[in-house]
Amino acid sequence: MIHEILPHKLYNEFKICGPKSTDFVIRYDGAKTLLKKGTAYTIPRVGELLELEGKSLADFEGHYLFSIDETAFFLDDSDVSQSGVDCAAAKSAAPAGYEYMVSRTFRNMSPVERLGGATATHLAHWESLNRFCGKCGHPMVHGEKERSMVCPKCGNVVYPRISPVVIVAVHNGDKLLMAHNIDNPNPRLFLISGFVEIGESLEQAVHREVLEEAGLRVKNVRYFGSQPWPFSDSLIAGFTAELDGDDTIHMQKEELSEAMWLKREDIPEYETDVSISCCLIENFRRGFTLDSDA
């Protein structure tokens, strides 16, 4: 899955420090991230962008986010970052050889750049939404002791947004419930999922989402595993469950374009290096037990 980057290691402790020229830099426009074009997109290095702009390392305007191994990720704070402007304007401002791209572009990168870029963009998105205090409207500043945005006027503190999501592999004997969300650009079938609502447990969210989206009831809900999903500012908890009762699907057309039962032998192979959804599907397709300790 996206966070499994061994032998590399993520160091996400908060600290304040300056960059090396070989560190990665995220330049975010409020919706897209500046990437270097080539045979594949890559994240620019601090030294590369500074050289393009005729600046030295001492001129760098940005702040530390985290490191993977010895390489740090920084968020560009300069006026050139175009933070808060519309995507069309940012695209026209991209230097030659670079382009502003959506965050899902990171999914096609190496494991380090995939996790690092997506996580850095997660933080960049959170900061872009909290440039002003939601309590008094005063400009926010970065926290000096922890990862936060702080209002120097009223003292309001805002921490990174991490929204809990549940995803569930519902099985009915040798059949798996698979669906396609209308907002997912990937045409392949995946699993029922959704954000956890206020006042409910993860398990209650599983029951509610399956009932809402497929009109089905489930039992024997079991925890499978979890993963960060920076593309939607989320932490996803994966579950397995069994059908409880009638198997007739009543699809929620406002959420799904397809929903069906697929036999194990009819499910195509899914790559498991990025998403927990694919891991759950492959776990079922290969005939493993549905317990989390499988």
Disulfide bonds with the S-S distance in Angstrom:
none
